[in-house]
Every structure is written in C-alpha cells, then in structure tokens.
Amino acid sequence: MESQTKQLQDARAAKEKAKVIFRRLGQVCGVGITRQGDVYAVKVNLEAKPARGTQLPQEIDGVPIVIQVTGPLRKLPA
C-alpha cells in the first residue's frame, strides 16, 4: 500500500489538473482534497449539474474524483 505521504502528494498534483479540466465547465465553486475510504481523493463542488452527456473524469492519474453538486456558495455574514 502506498504511503499516506505519497497518496497526499498524488492528490495535490491531481487537484491542480482537476482545476484545469473542470474550469471548462464554468460551474465549479470549489476544488479540494478529501478522504474516500483509505485513500485521498479530489473533491469538486459544482454549482449545478453538468449538461446531459458531459463526460466527467472518475479519476486523474489514479486519484479518485468525487463530484458534488452544492449549488452556489456564499460567504456567511459575520
């Protein structure tokens, strides 16, 4: 099994690639790193469901991609 450090490094690299790939959708409101079971994954938050037929990657360089439709995110008042 890969070390946690190596998994995290891979997830960070995949996160940067995910930003570029998902930016084309224009509906991304966040990209981060999360845990999925025993491995790190990249989480992509979308404001709305992508258009029907849009192909979204399930993984990037072996790192799983978790996609969640959150709606628009807003800053909470202080």
C-alpha positions as CSV (number, residue, x, y, z in Angstrom):
1,M,0.0,0.0,0.0
2,E,1.2,3.5,-0.9
3,S,2.3,5.6,2.0
4,Q,-0.1,8.3,3.2
5,T,2.5,11.0,2.2
6,K,2.8,9.7,-1.4
7,Q,-1.1,9.5,-1.7
8,L,-1.4,13.1,-0.5
9,Q,1.3,14.3,-2.9
10,D,-0.5,12.5,-5.8
11,A,-3.9,14.0,-4.7
12,R,-2.3,17.5,-4.6
13,A,-1.0,17.1,-8.2
14,A,-4.3,15.7,-9.4
15,K,-6.1,18.6,-7.7
16,E,-4.2,21.1,-9.9
17,K,-5.0,19.1,-13.0
18,A,-8.7,18.9,-11.9
19,K,-8.8,22.7,-11.7
20,V,-7.9,23.0,-15.3
21,I,-10.1,20.2,-16.5
22,F,-13.2,21.3,-14.6
23,R,-12.7,25.0,-15.2
24,R,-14.1,24.4,-18.8
25,L,-17.5,23.6,-17.2
26,G,-17.7,27.1,-15.8
27,Q,-19.8,25.8,-12.8
28,V,-17.0,24.9,-10.4
29,C,-17.3,26.6,-7.0
30,G,-14.6,24.6,-5.2
31,V,-11.8,22.0,-5.6
32,G,-10.2,20.3,-2.7
33,I,-8.8,17.1,-1.2
34,T,-10.9,14.7,0.8
35,R,-10.7,11.1,2.1
36,Q,-12.5,8.3,0.3
37,G,-12.1,5.2,2.4
38,D,-8.4,4.7,3.0
39,V,-7.2,6.9,0.1
40,Y,-7.1,10.6,-0.7
41,A,-9.4,11.9,-3.4
42,V,-10.0,15.2,-5.2
43,K,-13.4,16.7,-4.4
44,V,-15.0,19.0,-7.0
45,N,-18.0,21.1,-6.0
46,L,-20.3,22.2,-8.8
47,E,-22.9,24.9,-8.7
48,A,-25.3,23.0,-11.0
49,K,-25.5,19.6,-12.7
50,P,-23.4,19.5,-15.8
51,A,-25.2,19.4,-19.2
52,R,-26.6,16.0,-20.1
53,G,-23.9,13.9,-21.8
54,T,-21.0,15.8,-20.3
55,Q,-18.2,13.3,-19.6
56,L,-16.6,13.9,-16.2
57,P,-13.4,12.1,-15.2
58,Q,-13.8,9.5,-12.5
59,E,-10.1,9.7,-11.7
60,I,-7.0,11.7,-12.6
61,D,-3.6,9.9,-12.6
62,G,-5.1,7.2,-10.4
63,V,-6.6,9.6,-7.9
64,P,-10.4,9.2,-7.5
65,I,-12.6,12.2,-8.2
66,V,-15.6,12.9,-6.0
67,I,-18.1,15.3,-7.6
68,Q,-20.8,17.0,-5.6
69,V,-23.5,19.5,-6.8
70,T,-23.6,22.0,-3.9
71,G,-25.4,24.9,-5.6
72,P,-23.7,28.4,-5.4
73,L,-21.6,29.0,-2.3
74,R,-22.0,32.3,-0.4
75,K,-20.0,33.8,2.4
76,L,-21.9,33.9,5.7
77,P,-22.4,37.2,7.4
78,A,-20.1,37.9,10.3
